Structures are given as C-alpha cells and as structure tokens.
Amino acid sequence: MKELLTYIIQSLVDNPNEVSVTERNVSGDIIFEVRVEDSDMGKVIGRQGRIVKEIRVLMKAVAQRKGKRVSVEIMD
C-alpha cells in the first residue's frame, strides 16, 4: 500500500524526489504521513481538498480488501 500511495503522490507533484511517505501503526490502524515540498502542497490537496479526499477513498478501498484500516495525513 505504501508503494501505491508513493506512486500516486509522485505522479501529481513537480518534484517527485522530495516525496516522503512514512507508515505508522497505531492501535492496529495504519497511518500514512505524506510530506511534499511546499510548492507541491496545493497539487496534492487540490481545490477544496478534492484530490486528497479521493486519494483517501482509494487507499481505504485497498486497505478494506486486505482487512485493514488506513488513514492518509498530509504533513506540513
């Protein structure tokens, strides 16, 4: 799942080498922390948060098929 999320984020930004995805396990849930360069933040979030919302939906669908719970957080 981490590889899929990394691929999606890198495809959206101008500086794919600056993308960092960290995976944490908290109480059985997987939390992905995404860090991108400041200039690419808007591309990942999208207008009114639409892009990040769809990324979260996609990742939750993938996790559900594997019987897991997942959350995606965009970090400053």
PDB file of N, CA, C and O in Angstrom:
ATOM      1  N   MET A   1       0.825  -1.198   0.000  1.00  0.00           N
ATOM      2  CA  MET A   1       0.000   0.000   0.000  1.00  0.00           C
ATOM      3  C   MET A   1       0.868   1.261   0.000  1.00  0.00           C
ATOM      4  O   MET A   1       0.536   2.254  -0.648  1.00  0.00           O
ATOM      5  N   LYS A   2       1.971   1.209   0.727  1.00  0.00           N
ATOM      6  CA  LYS A   2       2.847   2.370   0.786  1.00  0.00           C
ATOM      7  C   LYS A   2       3.403   2.693  -0.600  1.00  0.00           C
ATOM      8  O   LYS A   2       3.521   3.861  -0.969  1.00  0.00           O
ATOM      9  N   GLU A   3       3.738   1.668  -1.354  1.00  0.00           N
ATOM     10  CA  GLU A   3       4.277   1.878  -2.694  1.00  0.00           C
ATOM     11  C   GLU A   3       3.232   2.508  -3.610  1.00  0.00           C
ATOM     12  O   GLU A   3       3.563   3.379  -4.414  1.00  0.00           O
ATOM     13  N   LEU A   4       1.991   2.085  -3.499  1.00  0.00           N
ATOM     14  CA  LEU A   4       0.907   2.645  -4.298  1.00  0.00           C
ATOM     15  C   LEU A   4       0.709   4.122  -3.969  1.00  0.00           C
ATOM     16  O   LEU A   4       0.602   4.951  -4.872  1.00  0.00           O
ATOM     17  N   LEU A   5       0.660   4.450  -2.695  1.00  0.00           N
ATOM     18  CA  LEU A   5       0.478   5.840  -2.276  1.00  0.00           C
ATOM     19  C   LEU A   5       1.648   6.705  -2.743  1.00  0.00           C
ATOM     20  O   LEU A   5       1.444   7.822  -3.219  1.00  0.00           O
ATOM     21  N   THR A   6       2.856   6.198  -2.611  1.00  0.00           N
ATOM     22  CA  THR A   6       4.034   6.936  -3.061  1.00  0.00           C
ATOM     23  C   THR A   6       3.962   7.197  -4.558  1.00  0.00           C
ATOM     24  O   THR A   6       4.253   8.303  -5.012  1.00  0.00           O
ATOM     25  N   TYR A   7       3.580   6.193  -5.320  1.00  0.00           N
ATOM     26  CA  TYR A   7       3.464   6.340  -6.775  1.00  0.00           C
ATOM     27  C   TYR A   7       2.420   7.406  -7.141  1.00  0.00           C
ATOM     28  O   TYR A   7       2.661   8.238  -8.015  1.00  0.00           O
ATOM     29  N   ILE A   8       1.284   7.377  -6.483  1.00  0.00           N
ATOM     30  CA  ILE A   8       0.212   8.343  -6.770  1.00  0.00           C
ATOM     31  C   ILE A   8       0.685   9.764  -6.473  1.00  0.00           C
ATOM     32  O   ILE A   8       0.503  10.667  -7.289  1.00  0.00           O
ATOM     33  N   ILE A   9       1.289   9.960  -5.310  1.00  0.00           N
ATOM     34  CA  ILE A   9       1.738  11.297  -4.913  1.00  0.00           C
ATOM     35  C   ILE A   9       2.846  11.790  -5.847  1.00  0.00           C
ATOM     36  O   ILE A   9       2.833  12.948  -6.264  1.00  0.00           O
ATOM     37  N   GLN A  10       3.803  10.921  -6.175  1.00  0.00           N
ATOM     38  CA  GLN A  10       4.894  11.325  -7.061  1.00  0.00           C
ATOM     39  C   GLN A  10       4.388  11.688  -8.450  1.00  0.00           C
ATOM     40  O   GLN A  10       4.985  12.525  -9.127  1.00  0.00           O
ATOM     41  N   SER A  11       3.304  11.072  -8.877  1.00  0.00           N
ATOM     42  CA  SER A  11       2.738  11.380 -10.186  1.00  0.00           C
ATOM     43  C   SER A  11       2.078  12.755 -10.220  1.00  0.00           C
ATOM     44  O   SER A  11       1.934  13.344 -11.291  1.00  0.00           O
ATOM     45  N   LEU A  12       1.683  13.265  -9.076  1.00  0.00           N
ATOM     46  CA  LEU A  12       0.976  14.535  -9.002  1.00  0.00           C
ATOM     47  C   LEU A  12       1.900  15.750  -8.910  1.00  0.00           C
ATOM     48  O   LEU A  12       1.538  16.833  -9.371  1.00  0.00           O
ATOM     49  N   VAL A  13       3.074  15.586  -8.328  1.00  0.00           N
ATOM     50  CA  VAL A  13       3.913  16.731  -7.979  1.00  0.00           C
ATOM     51  C   VAL A  13       4.979  17.023  -9.037  1.00  0.00           C
ATOM     52  O   VAL A  13       5.277  16.193  -9.896  1.00  0.00           O
ATOM     53  N   ASP A  14       5.546  18.238  -8.945  1.00  0.00           N
ATOM     54  CA  ASP A  14       6.636  18.642  -9.843  1.00  0.00           C
ATOM     55  C   ASP A  14       7.982  18.097  -9.383  1.00  0.00           C
ATOM     56  O   ASP A  14       8.880  17.888 -10.199  1.00  0.00           O
ATOM     57  N   ASN A  15       8.127  17.866  -8.087  1.00  0.00           N
ATOM     58  CA  ASN A  15       9.388  17.378  -7.511  1.00  0.00           C
ATOM     59  C   ASN A  15       9.184  16.003  -6.865  1.00  0.00           C
ATOM     60  O   ASN A  15       9.083  15.909  -5.642  1.00  0.00           O
ATOM     61  N   PRO A  16       9.123  14.941  -7.669  1.00  0.00           N
ATOM     62  CA  PRO A  16       8.839  13.615  -7.104  1.00  0.00           C
ATOM     63  C   PRO A  16       9.922  13.098  -6.161  1.00  0.00           C
ATOM     64  O   PRO A  16       9.646  12.239  -5.324  1.00  0.00           O
ATOM     65  N   ASN A  17      11.146  13.605  -6.279  1.00  0.00           N
ATOM     66  CA  ASN A  17      12.223  13.143  -5.393  1.00  0.00           C
ATOM     67  C   ASN A  17      12.066  13.671  -3.979  1.00  0.00           C
ATOM     68  O   ASN A  17      12.696  13.157  -3.055  1.00  0.00           O
ATOM     69  N   GLU A  18      11.239  14.684  -3.796  1.00  0.00           N
ATOM     70  CA  GLU A  18      11.027  15.278  -2.476  1.00  0.00           C
ATOM     71  C   GLU A  18       9.854  14.649  -1.727  1.00  0.00           C
ATOM     72  O   GLU A  18       9.536  15.083  -0.619  1.00  0.00           O
ATOM     73  N   VAL A  19       9.211  13.647  -2.300  1.00  0.00           N
ATOM     74  CA  VAL A  19       8.056  12.997  -1.665  1.00  0.00           C
ATOM     75  C   VAL A  19       8.549  11.993  -0.626  1.00  0.00           C
ATOM     76  O   VAL A  19       9.434  11.180  -0.892  1.00  0.00           O
ATOM     77  N   SER A  20       7.956  12.070   0.556  1.00  0.00           N
ATOM     78  CA  SER A  20       8.284  11.147   1.636  1.00  0.00           C
ATOM     79  C   SER A  20       6.988  10.594   2.218  1.00  0.00           C
ATOM     80  O   SER A  20       6.106  11.354   2.618  1.00  0.00           O
ATOM     81  N   VAL A  21       6.878   9.270   2.265  1.00  0.00           N
ATOM     82  CA  VAL A  21       5.705   8.622   2.851  1.00  0.00           C
ATOM     83  C   VAL A  21       6.180   7.748   4.006  1.00  0.00           C
ATOM     84  O   VAL A  21       6.991   6.841   3.820  1.00  0.00           O
ATOM     85  N   THR A  22       5.667   8.032   5.198  1.00  0.00           N
ATOM     86  CA  THR A  22       6.029   7.284   6.395  1.00  0.00           C
ATOM     87  C   THR A  22       4.820   6.493   6.864  1.00  0.00           C
ATOM     88  O   THR A  22       3.705   7.012   6.910  1.00  0.00           O
ATOM     89  N   GLU A  23       5.046   5.246   7.208  1.00  0.00           N
ATOM     90  CA  GLU A  23       3.959   4.365   7.667  1.00  0.00           C
ATOM     91  C   GLU A  23       4.080   4.153   9.173  1.00  0.00           C
ATOM     92  O   GLU A  23       5.141   3.784   9.676  1.00  0.00           O
ATOM     93  N   ARG A  24       2.972   4.393   9.890  1.00  0.00           N
ATOM     94  CA  ARG A  24       2.925   4.162  11.335  1.00  0.00           C
ATOM     95  C   ARG A  24       1.765   3.230  11.653  1.00  0.00           C
ATOM     96  O   ARG A  24       0.716   3.301  11.014  1.00  0.00           O
ATOM     97  N   ASN A  25       1.949   2.361  12.635  1.00  0.00           N
ATOM     98  CA  ASN A  25       0.871   1.507  13.119  1.00  0.00           C
ATOM     99  C   ASN A  25       0.435   2.013  14.483  1.00  0.00           C
ATOM    100  O   ASN A  25       1.230   2.084  15.420  1.00  0.00           O
ATOM    101  N   VAL A  26      -0.857   2.367  14.580  1.00  0.00           N
ATOM    102  CA  VAL A  26      -1.409   2.867  15.840  1.00  0.00           C
ATOM    103  C   VAL A  26      -2.680   2.080  16.140  1.00  0.00           C
ATOM    104  O   VAL A  26      -3.667   2.190  15.412  1.00  0.00           O
ATOM    105  N   SER A  27      -2.658   1.307  17.182  1.00  0.00           N
ATOM    106  CA  SER A  27      -3.817   0.506  17.609  1.00  0.00           C
ATOM    107  C   SER A  27      -4.380  -0.344  16.479  1.00  0.00           C
ATOM    108  O   SER A  27      -5.598  -0.465  16.342  1.00  0.00           O
ATOM    109  N   GLY A  28      -3.517  -0.926  15.679  1.00  0.00           N
ATOM    110  CA  GLY A  28      -3.965  -1.779  14.586  1.00  0.00           C
ATOM    111  C   GLY A  28      -4.331  -1.040  13.314  1.00  0.00           C
ATOM    112  O   GLY A  28      -4.584  -1.670  12.287  1.00  0.00           O
ATOM    113  N   ASP A  29      -4.365   0.281  13.361  1.00  0.00           N
ATOM    114  CA  ASP A  29      -4.646   1.085  12.172  1.00  0.00           C
ATOM    115  C   ASP A  29      -3.326   1.530  11.552  1.00  0.00           C
ATOM    116  O   ASP A  29      -2.344   1.756  12.258  1.00  0.00           O
ATOM    117  N   ILE A  30      -3.312   1.653  10.235  1.00  0.00           N
ATOM    118  CA  ILE A  30      -2.123   2.126   9.526  1.00  0.00           C
ATOM    119  C   ILE A  30      -2.331   3.597   9.186  1.00  0.00           C
ATOM    120  O   ILE A  30      -3.346   3.974   8.598  1.00  0.00           O
ATOM    121  N   ILE A  31      -1.367   4.413   9.559  1.00  0.00           N
ATOM    122  CA  ILE A  31      -1.419   5.842   9.248  1.00  0.00           C
ATOM    123  C   ILE A  31      -0.237   6.162   8.341  1.00  0.00           C
ATOM    124  O   ILE A  31       0.917   5.907   8.685  1.00  0.00           O
ATOM    125  N   PHE A  32      -0.548   6.728   7.172  1.00  0.00           N
ATOM    126  CA  PHE A  32       0.482   7.158   6.250  1.00  0.00           C
ATOM    127  C   PHE A  32       0.649   8.659   6.373  1.00  0.00           C
ATOM    128  O   PHE A  32      -0.312   9.412   6.215  1.00  0.00           O
ATOM    129  N   GLU A  33       1.866   9.092   6.656  1.00  0.00           N
ATOM    130  CA  GLU A  33       2.169  10.515   6.735  1.00  0.00           C
ATOM    131  C   GLU A  33       2.897  10.901   5.454  1.00  0.00           C
ATOM    132  O   GLU A  33       3.967  10.369   5.159  1.00  0.00           O
ATOM    133  N   VAL A  34       2.322  11.819   4.698  1.00  0.00           N
ATOM    134  CA  VAL A  34       2.871  12.233   3.414  1.00  0.00           C
ATOM    135  C   VAL A  34       3.486  13.618   3.572  1.00  0.00           C
ATOM    136  O   VAL A  34       2.856  14.546   4.080  1.00  0.00           O
ATOM    137  N   ARG A  35       4.724  13.730   3.127  1.00  0.00           N
ATOM    138  CA  ARG A  35       5.409  15.027   3.121  1.00  0.00           C
ATOM    139  C   ARG A  35       5.849  15.335   1.698  1.00  0.00           C
ATOM    140  O   ARG A  35       6.452  14.498   1.026  1.00  0.00           O
ATOM    141  N   VAL A  36       5.540  16.552   1.247  1.00  0.00           N
ATOM    142  CA  VAL A  36       5.958  17.016  -0.075  1.00  0.00           C
ATOM    143  C   VAL A  36       6.546  18.415   0.078  1.00  0.00           C
ATOM    144  O   VAL A  36       6.394  19.053   1.120  1.00  0.00           O
ATOM    145  N   GLU A  37       7.215  18.880  -0.963  1.00  0.00           N
ATOM    146  CA  GLU A  37       7.757  20.237  -0.950  1.00  0.00           C
ATOM    147  C   GLU A  37       6.600  21.231  -0.861  1.00  0.00           C
ATOM    148  O   GLU A  37       5.502  20.963  -1.347  1.00  0.00           O
ATOM    149  N   ASP A  38       6.855  22.372  -0.241  1.00  0.00           N
ATOM    150  CA  ASP A  38       5.804  23.378  -0.032  1.00  0.00           C
ATOM    151  C   ASP A  38       5.136  23.805  -1.336  1.00  0.00           C
ATOM    152  O   ASP A  38       3.926  24.027  -1.370  1.00  0.00           O
ATOM    153  N   SER A  39       5.909  23.919  -2.394  1.00  0.00           N
ATOM    154  CA  SER A  39       5.344  24.370  -3.669  1.00  0.00           C
ATOM    155  C   SER A  39       4.414  23.324  -4.293  1.00  0.00           C
ATOM    156  O   SER A  39       3.608  23.660  -5.160  1.00  0.00           O
ATOM    157  N   ASP A  40       4.517  22.059  -3.864  1.00  0.00           N
ATOM    158  CA  ASP A  40       3.672  20.993  -4.397  1.00  0.00           C
ATOM    159  C   ASP A  40       2.462  20.691  -3.522  1.00  0.00           C
ATOM    160  O   ASP A  40       1.627  19.864  -3.889  1.00  0.00           O
ATOM    161  N   MET A  41       2.357  21.339  -2.391  1.00  0.00           N
ATOM    162  CA  MET A  41       1.270  21.056  -1.445  1.00  0.00           C
ATOM    163  C   MET A  41      -0.104  21.232  -2.088  1.00  0.00           C
ATOM    164  O   MET A  41      -0.992  20.404  -1.886  1.00  0.00           O
ATOM    165  N   GLY A  42      -0.281  22.290  -2.850  1.00  0.00           N
ATOM    166  CA  GLY A  42      -1.568  22.549  -3.489  1.00  0.00           C
ATOM    167  C   GLY A  42      -1.947  21.488  -4.503  1.00  0.00           C
ATOM    168  O   GLY A  42      -3.130  21.198  -4.678  1.00  0.00           O
ATOM    169  N   LYS A  43      -0.972  20.910  -5.168  1.00  0.00           N
ATOM    170  CA  LYS A  43      -1.243  19.871  -6.157  1.00  0.00           C
ATOM    171  C   LYS A  43      -1.735  18.584  -5.500  1.00  0.00           C
ATOM    172  O   LYS A  43      -2.545  17.854  -6.070  1.00  0.00           O
ATOM    173  N   VAL A  44      -1.241  18.320  -4.309  1.00  0.00           N
ATOM    174  CA  VAL A  44      -1.649  17.108  -3.593  1.00  0.00           C
ATOM    175  C   VAL A  44      -3.007  17.305  -2.934  1.00  0.00           C
ATOM    176  O   VAL A  44      -3.832  16.392  -2.928  1.00  0.00           O
ATOM    177  N   ILE A  45      -3.243  18.482  -2.385  1.00  0.00           N
ATOM    178  CA  ILE A  45      -4.510  18.742  -1.694  1.00  0.00           C
ATOM    179  C   ILE A  45      -5.633  18.995  -2.694  1.00  0.00           C
ATOM    180  O   ILE A  45      -6.730  18.459  -2.542  1.00  0.00           O
ATOM    181  N   GLY A  46      -5.367  19.802  -3.707  1.00  0.00           N
ATOM    182  CA  GLY A  46      -6.384  20.096  -4.712  1.00  0.00           C
ATOM    183  C   GLY A  46      -7.346  21.174  -4.258  1.00  0.00           C
ATOM    184  O   GLY A  46      -7.367  21.576  -3.094  1.00  0.00           O
ATOM    185  N   ARG A  47      -8.135  21.626  -5.204  1.00  0.00           N
ATOM    186  CA  ARG A  47      -9.122  22.671  -4.906  1.00  0.00           C
ATOM    187  C   ARG A  47     -10.167  22.120  -3.940  1.00  0.00           C
ATOM    188  O   ARG A  47     -10.804  21.103  -4.212  1.00  0.00           O
ATOM    189  N   GLN A  48     -10.333  22.801  -2.815  1.00  0.00           N
ATOM    190  CA  GLN A  48     -11.250  22.419  -1.742  1.00  0.00           C
ATOM    191  C   GLN A  48     -10.989  21.001  -1.218  1.00  0.00           C
ATOM    192  O   GLN A  48     -11.897  20.343  -0.710  1.00  0.00           O
ATOM    193  N   GLY A  49      -9.737  20.539  -1.348  1.00  0.00           N
ATOM    194  CA  GLY A  49      -9.349  19.239  -0.806  1.00  0.00           C
ATOM    195  C   GLY A  49      -9.831  18.049  -1.591  1.00  0.00           C
ATOM    196  O   GLY A  49      -9.833  16.934  -1.070  1.00  0.00           O
ATOM    197  N   ARG A  50     -10.239  18.247  -2.827  1.00  0.00           N
ATOM    198  CA  ARG A  50     -10.816  17.148  -3.608  1.00  0.00           C
ATOM    199  C   ARG A  50      -9.815  16.033  -3.911  1.00  0.00           C
ATOM    200  O   ARG A  50     -10.155  14.854  -3.811  1.00  0.00           O
ATOM    201  N   ILE A  51      -8.591  16.395  -4.278  1.00  0.00           N
ATOM    202  CA  ILE A  51      -7.618  15.365  -4.657  1.00  0.00           C
ATOM    203  C   ILE A  51      -7.232  14.503  -3.462  1.00  0.00           C
ATOM    204  O   ILE A  51      -7.233  13.276  -3.561  1.00  0.00           O
ATOM    205  N   VAL A  52      -6.904  15.128  -2.339  1.00  0.00           N
ATOM    206  CA  VAL A  52      -6.528  14.347  -1.165  1.00  0.00           C
ATOM    207  C   VAL A  52      -7.707  13.508  -0.672  1.00  0.00           C
ATOM    208  O   VAL A  52      -7.510  12.411  -0.150  1.00  0.00           O
ATOM    209  N   LYS A  53      -8.906  14.004  -0.831  1.00  0.00           N
ATOM    210  CA  LYS A  53     -10.098  13.243  -0.439  1.00  0.00           C
ATOM    211  C   LYS A  53     -10.214  11.967  -1.281  1.00  0.00           C
ATOM    212  O   LYS A  53     -10.514  10.896  -0.752  1.00  0.00           O
ATOM    213  N   GLU A  54      -9.979  12.084  -2.576  1.00  0.00           N
ATOM    214  CA  GLU A  54     -10.053  10.911  -3.462  1.00  0.00           C
ATOM    215  C   GLU A  54      -8.913   9.936  -3.206  1.00  0.00           C
ATOM    216  O   GLU A  54      -9.096   8.723  -3.312  1.00  0.00           O
ATOM    217  N   ILE A  55      -7.733  10.460  -2.868  1.00  0.00           N
ATOM    218  CA  ILE A  55      -6.610   9.584  -2.510  1.00  0.00           C
ATOM    219  C   ILE A  55      -6.974   8.776  -1.267  1.00  0.00           C
ATOM    220  O   ILE A  55      -6.697   7.579  -1.194  1.00  0.00           O
ATOM    221  N   ARG A  56      -7.592   9.433  -0.299  1.00  0.00           N
ATOM    222  CA  ARG A  56      -8.004   8.728   0.927  1.00  0.00           C
ATOM    223  C   ARG A  56      -9.042   7.650   0.636  1.00  0.00           C
ATOM    224  O   ARG A  56      -8.981   6.555   1.196  1.00  0.00           O
ATOM    225  N   VAL A  57      -9.996   7.961  -0.242  1.00  0.00           N
ATOM    226  CA  VAL A  57     -11.019   6.970  -0.608  1.00  0.00           C
ATOM    227  C   VAL A  57     -10.371   5.760  -1.264  1.00  0.00           C
ATOM    228  O   VAL A  57     -10.705   4.619  -0.948  1.00  0.00           O
ATOM    229  N   LEU A  58      -9.442   6.016  -2.180  1.00  0.00           N
ATOM    230  CA  LEU A  58      -8.758   4.928  -2.876  1.00  0.00           C
ATOM    231  C   LEU A  58      -7.959   4.060  -1.909  1.00  0.00           C
ATOM    232  O   LEU A  58      -8.017   2.832  -1.977  1.00  0.00           O
ATOM    233  N   MET A  59      -7.223   4.692  -1.019  1.00  0.00           N
ATOM    234  CA  MET A  59      -6.407   3.931  -0.071  1.00  0.00           C
ATOM    235  C   MET A  59      -7.272   3.148   0.913  1.00  0.00           C
ATOM    236  O   MET A  59      -6.907   2.041   1.309  1.00  0.00           O
ATOM    237  N   LYS A  60      -8.409   3.707   1.309  1.00  0.00           N
ATOM    238  CA  LYS A  60      -9.309   2.970   2.198  1.00  0.00           C
ATOM    239  C   LYS A  60      -9.901   1.749   1.495  1.00  0.00           C
ATOM    240  O   LYS A  60     -10.091   0.703   2.115  1.00  0.00           O
ATOM    241  N   ALA A  61     -10.192   1.884   0.200  1.00  0.00           N
ATOM    242  CA  ALA A  61     -10.726   0.756  -0.559  1.00  0.00           C
ATOM    243  C   ALA A  61      -9.693  -0.365  -0.663  1.00  0.00           C
ATOM    244  O   ALA A  61     -10.032  -1.539  -0.514  1.00  0.00           O
ATOM    245  N   VAL A  62      -8.453  -0.011  -0.914  1.00  0.00           N
ATOM    246  CA  VAL A  62      -7.382  -1.008  -0.999  1.00  0.00           C
ATOM    247  C   VAL A  62      -7.186  -1.684   0.356  1.00  0.00           C
ATOM    248  O   VAL A  62      -7.035  -2.904   0.423  1.00  0.00           O
ATOM    249  N   ALA A  63      -7.186  -0.905   1.427  1.00  0.00           N
ATOM    250  CA  ALA A  63      -6.988  -1.451   2.764  1.00  0.00           C
ATOM    251  C   ALA A  63      -8.140  -2.352   3.178  1.00  0.00           C
ATOM    252  O   ALA A  63      -7.935  -3.371   3.838  1.00  0.00           O
ATOM    253  N   GLN A  64      -9.340  -1.979   2.794  1.00  0.00           N
ATOM    254  CA  GLN A  64     -10.510  -2.770   3.157  1.00  0.00           C
ATOM    255  C   GLN A  64     -10.450  -4.162   2.534  1.00  0.00           C
ATOM    256  O   GLN A  64     -10.861  -5.145   3.151  1.00  0.00           O
ATOM    257  N   ARG A  65      -9.941  -4.236   1.321  1.00  0.00           N
ATOM    258  CA  ARG A  65      -9.797  -5.542   0.661  1.00  0.00           C
ATOM    259  C   ARG A  65      -8.819  -6.441   1.401  1.00  0.00           C
ATOM    260  O   ARG A  65      -8.910  -7.666   1.326  1.00  0.00           O
ATOM    261  N   LYS A  66      -7.876  -5.824   2.120  1.00  0.00           N
ATOM    262  CA  LYS A  66      -6.891  -6.581   2.886  1.00  0.00           C
ATOM    263  C   LYS A  66      -7.299  -6.725   4.344  1.00  0.00           C
ATOM    264  O   LYS A  66      -6.552  -7.289   5.145  1.00  0.00           O
ATOM    265  N   GLY A  67      -8.480  -6.221   4.696  1.00  0.00           N
ATOM    266  CA  GLY A  67      -8.980  -6.337   6.059  1.00  0.00           C
ATOM    267  C   GLY A  67      -8.291  -5.400   7.038  1.00  0.00           C
ATOM    268  O   GLY A  67      -8.182  -5.713   8.224  1.00  0.00           O
ATOM    269  N   LYS A  68      -7.828  -4.264   6.559  1.00  0.00           N
ATOM    270  CA  LYS A  68      -7.124  -3.310   7.415  1.00  0.00           C
ATOM    271  C   LYS A  68      -7.811  -1.961   7.364  1.00  0.00           C
ATOM    272  O   LYS A  68      -8.659  -1.705   6.509  1.00  0.00           O
ATOM    273  N   ARG A  69      -7.425  -1.096   8.302  1.00  0.00           N
ATOM    274  CA  ARG A  69      -7.929   0.282   8.313  1.00  0.00           C
ATOM    275  C   ARG A  69      -6.747   1.203   8.073  1.00  0.00           C
ATOM    276  O   ARG A  69      -5.659   0.989   8.609  1.00  0.00           O
ATOM    277  N   VAL A  70      -6.967   2.230   7.262  1.00  0.00           N
ATOM    278  CA  VAL A  70      -5.872   3.101   6.879  1.00  0.00           C
ATOM    279  C   VAL A  70      -6.314   4.561   6.914  1.00  0.00           C
ATOM    280  O   VAL A  70      -7.485   4.880   6.710  1.00  0.00           O
ATOM    281  N   SER A  71      -5.354   5.430   7.177  1.00  0.00           N
ATOM    282  CA  SER A  71      -5.587   6.871   7.175  1.00  0.00           C
ATOM    283  C   SER A  71      -4.415   7.534   6.464  1.00  0.00           C
ATOM    284  O   SER A  71      -3.272   7.099   6.608  1.00  0.00           O
ATOM    285  N   VAL A  72      -4.696   8.588   5.696  1.00  0.00           N
ATOM    286  CA  VAL A  72      -3.651   9.332   4.987  1.00  0.00           C
ATOM    287  C   VAL A  72      -3.646  10.756   5.519  1.00  0.00           C
ATOM    288  O   VAL A  72      -4.667  11.442   5.491  1.00  0.00           O
ATOM    289  N   GLU A  73      -2.484  11.199   6.006  1.00  0.00           N
ATOM    290  CA  GLU A  73      -2.335  12.546   6.535  1.00  0.00           C
ATOM    291  C   GLU A  73      -1.290  13.290   5.723  1.00  0.00           C
ATOM    292  O   GLU A  73      -0.216  12.758   5.443  1.00  0.00           O
ATOM    293  N   ILE A  74      -1.611  14.528   5.344  1.00  0.00           N
ATOM    294  CA  ILE A  74      -0.656  15.382   4.644  1.00  0.00           C
ATOM    295  C   ILE A  74       0.013  16.257   5.696  1.00  0.00           C
ATOM    296  O   ILE A  74      -0.651  17.031   6.385  1.00  0.00           O
ATOM    297  N   MET A  75       1.319  16.130   5.815  1.00  0.00           N
ATOM    298  CA  MET A  75       2.060  16.840   6.854  1.00  0.00           C
ATOM    299  C   MET A  75       2.658  18.125   6.302  1.00  0.00           C
ATOM    300  O   MET A  75       2.958  18.224   5.112  1.00  0.00           O
ATOM    301  N   ASP A  76       2.828  19.113   7.183  1.00  0.00           N
ATOM    302  CA  ASP A  76       3.451  20.386   6.803  1.00  0.00           C
ATOM    303  C   ASP A  76       4.943  20.238   6.695  1.00  0.00           C
ATOM    304  O   ASP A  76       5.639  21.205   6.384  1.00  0.00           O
TER     305      ASP A  76
END
